[in-house]
Amino acid sequence: MDNITITGNIIDILQRRIFFGAVEIEGGKVKQIREDAAEQLGQPYISPGFIDSHVHVESSMLIPAEFAKLAVVHGTTGTISDPHEIANVCGVDGVEFMIENGKTVPFKFHFGAPSCVPATSFETAGAALDAVAVEALLARPEINYLSEMMNFPGVLQHDEEVMKKIAAAKKYNKPVDGHAPGLMGDDAKKYIGAGISTDHECFTAEEALEKLQYGMKILIREGSAAKNFEALIGLVEEHYENMMFCSDDKHPDSLAAGHINVLCARAVAKGIDIFKILQVACINPVLHYKMRNGIMNIGDPADCIVIKDLQKFEVVQTYIDGILVAESGRSNIQTGISAIINQFNCAGKLVSDFIIPDDGQQEIPVIEALDGQLITNKLMMKPLIENGLQVSDPSRDMLKIVVVNRYHDAPIAKAFIKNTGLTTGAMASSVAHDSHNIVAVGTDDESLCQAVNLVIRQQGGVSAVGKGKEMILALPVAGLMSNADGYKVSADYTAIDLFTKAELGSTLSAPFMTLSFMALLVIPHVKLSDKGLFDGDHFRFFD
C-alpha cells in the first residue's frame, strides 16, 4: 500500500475540535494526525466515513458489491447489514452469498444473523432458521450481531426458540438489534430488558424518547418508504450519544442520489450541533457494533472522507483502508458479474385465478397504504360488484391487491387496498417483505395477471403494465437483486418508477417500495400474506 497524506480541516468529533492539518496514512492505517493551524475556511474537511447502522442491502436491488460501488460515492465506508431478506428465500446459503460477494470489494459490510426466518408462521417463506442455525451463524467471525428481533410478542412471552437466539448472541458477546414499532410502557421495558439494544422502528418522538430513557439506542431511519427523520431528529441535541442514522430499505435510484451524507446536511440545516451530528453518523455505530471501521484515531484503519463543506456534505474523496474508493462523484470500485442464487417454483397464472366472488358482505376490510410509512390502517368499505364479482374501483382508489406464493403453486390471496393512486394497469414485485412472495396491485384482473406473469417468467423482478405497455426490471438473484451494474439498475428502476407514476397514475413517492411492505405482517395494522388478510394488532387472520 502507498503512503498517503490528506490535507484539510480535520474534524476531531469526540474532542469537539476542528483544526487545519494532515492525516498521514501508512499501510492502510492512520499513522499520524498533524495539527498545523486553526480551521481554515474554504478548505475541505476530513472526517471518519459515514455508517448506515441498519440496512437490508437486498432492498437496493443490488448485490453487495454493486451497493458498495454506489455508497462510497456518498462517503459511506461501512454498513450494519441484515441479510434477513435473502435468508427468507435461500436460508443460510443466502447469507453465505452476501458475505462472500461483499468480500469482493473494498467496503466494510457487517452482516447479522437473521433472527426471524420466517418472520411469522402466517406466511410461506423459502427457508427457516432455528436457534441452532442462528447460533452457528453467530459463532462465525463474519457475523457481527443478531439481526432485528421482529418477534417482540415472542420476547414478551419468553418463547423458547426466541430466547435461545438471544442467549446465543449474549454467549458470543454480540449485540441484539430490535424491531418493536409502537411498543411502549412495561412491554417496552421487558423487551429491552431481554437484552435488545436498538430500535429503528420508532415513528414518534414520544416513543423514541421513552425507549431512550429505558436504555435503548435509537436509530433515525430515512429510507425510500419509511421516513422518520423529521419526527425524531429533534432528539439528537440531547441524546446524540445514543442515536444513529440508518436507511433500513433504500431503492437503487435513491442510493445513487445520496446516503447518510444527506441526513447530515438536513440535520445541519435544522441548526443541530455539527459534532453531535457526526457522532451519530460516524462514531456511534462503530462503537456499538465493534465494527472494523476506523474513526480516525492513530492506528485505526484509514476509513475517512474528504468533504467540501459542513453544509451540503458533498463528498470529494472516500478512503477505505487507505484505498481511494471514490473521488469527485465517481466510484473506483471495480465489480464483475456475480453468480446467481434463487428459489422460484411457481407456474404462470390465469386471469380466472384473480377473481373474487361476491359473498354478500356490505363492507369489507381494506388496507390503507400511508405514503412514507410502513404502518397501514384498516378501512371498512363497500366493495364494487360487477357480474357477481368484487372488482377494483379506481374511482375510489380501492384496488385489488394479491399475494402469489412463489415457492410452490397455491391459491392466490386477494384483498383490496386504498391510496396507491393507480388509475390504470397494474404493478407487481417479488420483493415483498418478509417472505418475498409476489405482491401485486391492479385496476383489473387482466392487468394483474399480466404483471404477475412477467415477474414469474423472469424468476423475480418488478413489473408494471398499462396503456398497451409492459416493463420489467429483472431481479434474478433470489428474486430480490440484479447482478448487473449498479448504475444501470438505478437507471432502469428510475424508468419503471416514472412509468408507474406518470402513466399508470400512482401518487406514492416510492410505489414499489410501498408495495413491497404490504405483505409485512410484523408491522401493524393490516397486511396481506400469501395465506390471507392479516390483522397485525391481534396477530391473526381476519375472518
Backbone hydrogen bonds, N-H to C=O, Kabsch-Sander energy under -0.5 kcal/mol:
donor,donor_aa,acceptor,acceptor_aa,energy
4,I,25,I,-2.3
6,I,23,V,-2.5
7,T,5,T,-0.5
8,G,21,G,-2.3
9,N,44,P,-3.3
10,I,8,G,-0.7
10,I,19,F,-3.5
11,I,46,I,-2.5
12,D,10,I,-0.8
12,D,17,R,-3.1
13,I,11,I,-1.1
16,R,12,D,-0.8
16,R,13,I,-0.6
17,R,12,D,-2.0
19,F,10,I,-1.8
20,F,37,A,-2.0
21,G,8,G,-2.5
22,A,34,R,-1.8
23,V,6,I,-2.8
24,E,22,A,-0.6
24,E,32,Q,-3.2
25,I,4,I,-3.7
25,I,23,V,-0.5
26,E,29,K,-2.5
29,K,26,E,-1.6
30,V,300,D,-2.8
31,K,24,E,-2.9
31,K,29,K,-0.7
32,Q,24,E,-1.5
34,R,22,A,-3.1
34,R,32,Q,-0.5
36,D,20,F,-2.8
36,D,34,R,-0.6
37,A,20,F,-2.1
39,E,18,I,-0.7
41,L,39,E,-0.6
43,Q,40,Q,-1.7
45,Y,307,I,-3.1
46,I,9,N,-3.0
47,S,305,I,-2.4
49,G,303,D,-1.8
50,F,75,G,-2.6
51,I,281,A,-2.3
52,D,78,G,-1.7
53,S,51,I,-0.8
53,S,245,F,-2.3
55,V,80,I,-2.1
56,H,248,D,-3.1
57,V,55,V,-0.9
59,S,56,H,-1.8
60,S,57,V,-2.0
61,M,58,E,-2.0
62,L,57,V,-0.7
63,I,482,S,-1.0
66,E,63,I,-0.7
67,F,63,I,-2.3
68,A,64,P,-2.6
69,K,65,A,-1.7
70,L,66,E,-1.5
71,A,67,F,-2.6
72,V,68,A,-2.2
73,V,70,L,-0.6
74,H,71,A,-1.5
75,G,72,V,-1.7
76,T,71,A,-1.6
77,T,50,F,-2.5
78,G,50,F,-1.0
79,T,108,K,-1.9
80,I,52,D,-2.5
81,S,79,T,-0.7
81,S,110,H,-2.4
82,D,55,V,-1.6
82,D,80,I,-0.5
85,E,82,D,-0.6
87,A,83,P,-1.9
88,N,84,H,-1.7
89,V,85,E,-0.7
90,C,86,I,-3.4
91,G,87,A,-2.0
93,D,90,C,-0.8
94,G,91,G,-1.0
95,V,91,G,-1.4
96,E,92,V,-2.6
97,F,93,D,-2.0
98,M,94,G,-1.9
99,I,95,V,-2.3
100,E,96,E,-2.6
101,N,97,F,-2.7
102,G,98,M,-2.2
103,K,99,I,-1.3
104,T,101,N,-1.4
105,V,102,G,-1.1
107,F,105,V,-1.9
108,K,77,T,-1.5
109,F,107,F,-1.0
110,H,79,T,-1.5
111,F,142,E,-0.8
112,G,81,S,-1.6
113,A,145,Y,-2.6
125,A,123,E,-0.6
126,G,88,N,-2.9
127,A,88,N,-0.7
129,L,117,V,-2.8
130,D,128,A,-0.6
134,V,130,D,-2.5
135,E,131,A,-2.5
136,A,132,V,-2.0
137,L,133,A,-1.8
138,L,134,V,-2.6
139,A,135,E,-1.7
140,R,137,L,-1.9
143,I,140,R,-1.3
144,N,111,F,-2.9
144,N,142,E,-0.6
145,Y,111,F,-0.6
146,L,175,P,-2.9
147,S,113,A,-2.1
147,S,145,Y,-0.6
149,M,177,D,-2.2
150,M,148,E,-1.5
152,F,150,M,-2.4
155,V,151,N,-1.5
156,L,152,F,-2.5
157,Q,153,P,-2.1
158,H,155,V,-1.3
159,D,154,G,-3.1
163,M,159,D,-2.6
164,K,160,E,-1.9
165,K,161,E,-1.8
166,I,162,V,-2.0
167,A,163,M,-2.4
168,A,164,K,-2.0
169,A,165,K,-1.8
170,K,166,I,-2.0
171,K,167,A,-2.3
172,Y,168,A,-1.6
173,N,170,K,-1.3
174,K,169,A,-2.8
177,D,146,L,-2.8
177,D,175,P,-0.5
179,H,149,M,-0.7
183,L,180,A,-1.7
187,D,184,M,-0.8
188,A,184,M,-0.7
189,K,185,G,-1.9
190,K,186,D,-2.4
191,Y,187,D,-2.4
192,I,188,A,-2.6
193,G,189,K,-2.7
194,A,190,K,-1.0
194,A,191,Y,-0.6
195,G,192,I,-2.1
196,I,191,Y,-0.8
197,S,176,V,-2.6
198,T,176,V,-0.7
199,D,217,K,-1.4
200,H,178,G,-0.5
208,A,204,T,-2.1
209,L,205,A,-2.9
210,E,206,E,-2.1
211,K,207,E,-2.1
212,L,208,A,-2.4
213,Q,209,L,-2.3
214,Y,210,E,-1.2
215,G,212,L,-1.6
216,M,211,K,-2.5
217,K,197,S,-2.8
218,I,242,N,-2.1
219,L,199,D,-2.5
220,I,244,M,-3.4
221,R,219,L,-0.8
222,E,246,C,-2.1
223,G,226,A,-3.1
224,S,249,D,-2.6
227,K,225,A,-0.6
227,K,372,G,-2.2
228,N,221,R,-3.0
228,N,226,A,-0.5
232,L,228,N,-1.7
233,I,229,F,-2.7
235,L,232,L,-2.2
236,V,233,I,-1.7
239,H,235,L,-2.4
240,Y,236,V,-1.2
242,N,239,H,-2.1
243,M,240,Y,-1.2
244,M,218,I,-1.6
245,F,280,V,-0.8
246,C,220,I,-2.4
247,S,54,H,-0.6
248,D,54,H,-2.6
249,D,247,S,-2.8
255,L,251,H,-2.2
256,A,252,P,-2.3
257,A,253,D,-1.1
258,G,254,S,-1.6
262,V,259,H,-1.2
263,L,259,H,-0.8
264,C,260,I,-1.8
265,A,261,N,-2.0
266,R,262,V,-2.2
267,A,263,L,-2.2
268,V,264,C,-2.4
269,A,265,A,-2.0
270,K,266,R,-0.7
270,K,267,A,-0.8
271,G,268,V,-2.3
272,I,267,A,-1.7
277,I,273,D,-2.1
278,L,274,I,-2.4
279,Q,275,F,-1.8
280,V,276,K,-1.9
281,A,277,I,-2.1
282,C,278,L,-2.6
283,I,278,L,-0.7
283,I,279,Q,-1.0
284,N,279,Q,-2.9
287,L,283,I,-2.0
288,H,284,N,-2.8
289,Y,285,P,-2.5
290,K,286,V,-0.6
291,M,286,V,-1.8
299,G,30,V,-3.3
300,D,297,N,-2.2
302,A,28,G,-2.8
303,D,301,P,-2.1
304,C,302,A,-0.8
304,C,319,Y,-0.7
305,I,47,S,-3.1
306,V,317,Q,-2.5
307,I,45,Y,-2.9
307,I,305,I,-0.5
308,K,314,E,-2.8
313,F,309,D,-0.5
316,V,306,V,-3.3
317,Q,306,V,-1.6
318,T,326,A,-2.1
319,Y,304,C,-3.1
320,I,323,I,-2.2
322,G,302,A,-2.2
323,I,320,I,-2.0
325,V,318,T,-2.2
325,V,323,I,-1.1
326,A,318,T,-1.2
327,E,330,R,-2.6
328,S,316,V,-3.0
330,R,327,E,-1.6
332,N,325,V,-3.4
333,I,325,V,-0.7
338,S,483,N,-0.5
345,N,406,R,-2.9
353,D,350,L,-1.5
354,F,351,V,-1.9
355,I,352,S,-0.9
356,I,390,Q,-0.5
358,D,388,G,-2.5
364,I,381,M,-2.8
366,V,379,L,-3.1
367,I,416,F,-2.5
368,E,377,N,-2.9
369,A,367,I,-0.7
369,A,418,K,-2.3
370,L,375,I,-0.5
371,D,369,A,-0.5
373,Q,370,L,-2.0
376,T,524,P,-1.1
377,N,368,E,-1.9
379,L,366,V,-2.7
379,L,377,N,-0.6
381,M,364,I,-2.3
381,M,379,L,-0.6
384,L,391,V,-0.6
385,I,383,P,-0.5
386,E,389,L,-2.6
389,L,386,E,-1.4
390,Q,356,I,-3.3
391,V,384,L,-2.4
391,V,389,L,-0.5
393,D,398,M,-3.6
396,R,393,D,-1.8
397,D,394,P,-1.0
398,M,393,D,-2.1
399,L,397,D,-0.6
399,L,417,I,-2.7
400,K,442,G,-1.1
401,I,415,A,-2.4
402,V,440,A,-2.6
403,V,413,A,-2.0
404,V,438,I,-3.1
405,N,403,V,-0.5
413,A,403,V,-2.1
415,A,401,I,-2.4
417,I,399,L,-2.8
418,K,367,I,-3.1
419,N,397,D,-1.0
423,T,504,L,-3.3
424,T,504,L,-1.2
426,A,465,V,-2.1
427,M,441,V,-2.4
428,A,463,S,-2.2
429,S,439,V,-2.2
430,S,461,G,-1.9
432,A,430,S,-1.0
433,H,516,S,-1.4
436,H,432,A,-2.9
437,N,432,A,-0.5
438,I,404,V,-2.6
439,V,429,S,-2.7
439,V,437,N,-0.5
440,A,402,V,-2.3
441,V,427,M,-2.2
442,G,400,K,-2.0
443,T,425,G,-2.8
448,L,444,D,-2.1
449,C,445,D,-2.5
450,Q,446,E,-2.2
451,A,447,S,-2.7
452,V,448,L,-2.5
453,N,449,C,-2.4
454,L,450,Q,-1.7
455,V,451,A,-1.5
456,I,452,V,-2.2
457,R,453,N,-2.4
458,Q,454,L,-1.3
459,Q,456,I,-1.3
460,G,455,V,-2.5
462,V,473,L,-1.8
463,S,428,A,-2.6
464,A,471,M,-2.2
465,V,426,A,-2.6
466,G,469,K,-2.4
469,K,466,G,-1.8
471,M,464,A,-2.7
473,L,462,V,-2.8
474,A,472,I,-0.7
475,L,460,G,-2.1
477,V,481,M,-2.6
478,A,341,I,-2.5
478,A,476,P,-1.1
479,G,475,L,-0.5
480,L,477,V,-2.2
481,M,477,V,-2.1
482,S,61,M,-2.9
489,V,485,D,-2.4
490,S,486,G,-2.1
491,A,487,Y,-2.0
492,D,488,K,-2.7
493,Y,489,V,-2.8
494,T,490,S,-2.4
495,A,491,A,-1.8
496,I,492,D,-1.9
497,D,493,Y,-2.7
498,L,494,T,-2.3
499,F,495,A,-2.1
500,T,496,I,-2.1
501,K,497,D,-1.6
502,A,498,L,-3.4
503,E,499,F,-1.8
504,L,499,F,-1.6
505,G,501,K,-0.7
506,S,500,T,-2.3
507,T,420,T,-1.2
508,L,420,T,-0.7
514,T,510,A,-2.7
515,L,511,P,-2.5
516,S,512,F,-1.9
517,F,513,M,-0.7
517,F,514,T,-1.2
518,M,515,L,-1.6
520,L,517,F,-1.5
521,L,519,A,-1.3
523,I,520,L,-1.5
527,K,534,F,-1.8
528,L,518,M,-2.4
529,S,532,G,-2.5
532,G,529,S,-1.1
534,F,527,K,-3.6
535,D,540,R,-3.3
536,G,525,H,-2.5
536,G,534,F,-0.9
537,D,525,H,-0.8
539,F,535,D,-1.1
540,R,535,D,-1.4
542,F,533,L,-2.3
